[in-house]
């Protein structure tokens, strides 16, 4: 009755490709692109040219040893910045968030040097999905997190339906958006699942757009509540990943062209807008001079497997103790009354807002 999937262990990232001779015509052929008219194609060509220049510049820095990550041309290269942000992220100005459970101080634990929940047996990680042209990152991250705890608790790997949350999870206070493809937050996804449950993907396939909630859908999984980790606390995230399971996190996803390696530089001191929800699935501790070499957070994205390292990105831990300023909190996870700014820590602000569901189980 429930879909079971076994996943292979993580595959090592490939070396960067030489994109210097890759043209817009090559791009159209590679990704099957057609456009409704000449004007639309011209806009797409300009977007592609900008992304290609960015990719070549980043890879030159990587080859010269000035960066730890490389870039790639992917299926999103013909989108304008506005189109990309609307379609592939999904957090928009929020209003007021309902009172969540008290923040739980994760007890310090003796953690292993590295953790990767993809290596757990039997598998608790479903295949990477693609949110497509819908700002439903919050639903995908929440669903993936619920799937993992469902597998941990039941020993079955069910493929659950993010469309359940897109279509059904209410957002009366406009938290992180207005709901559905217009954005929301994991807390509301977890709250909804605790009351109505979430369906199997096979019962409610993803449509990539808002739809009416089926009144009689069959729930496959439910849960009790959720836990929030203390903000900007790298030790809390490491301990939770080591001892509990995957964690839903909010980030500033300035990773459009990421191809592989350990990403850094997504935020500046005064510019780190949280605008995307993903899943932290593991870590590697930082070592070396200054405690920064090789350390990373392992992140699962929802932009398909052709992006990044088969749908994943590694974020450097070199900024675990660095504070960035989000100057437009209304564009991310902040709620009314909006603060003028908020302080976020970690590469891409990954440490600011972290949560996971509790009591995940089969629905009755």
Buried (B, 14 or more C-beta within 10 A) or exposed (E): EBBEEEBEEBEEBEEBBEBEEBEBEEBBEEBEBEBEEEEEBEBBBEBBBEBBEBBBEBBEBBEEEEBBBBBBBBBBBBBEEEBBBBBBBBBBBBBEBEEBBEBBEBEEEEBEEBBBBBBBEEBBBBEBBBBBBBBBBBBBBBBBBBBBBBBBBBEBBBBBBBBBBBBBBEBEBBBBBBBBBBBBBBBBBBBBBBEBBBBBBBBBEBEBBBBEBBEEBEBBBBBEEBBBBBBBBBBBBBBBBBBBBBBBBBBBBBBBBBBBBBBBBBBEEEBBBBBBBBBBBBBBBBEEEEEBBBBBBBBBBBBBBBBBBBBBBBBBBBBBEBBBBBEBBBBBBBBBEBEEBBBBBBBBBBBBBBBBBBEBEBBE
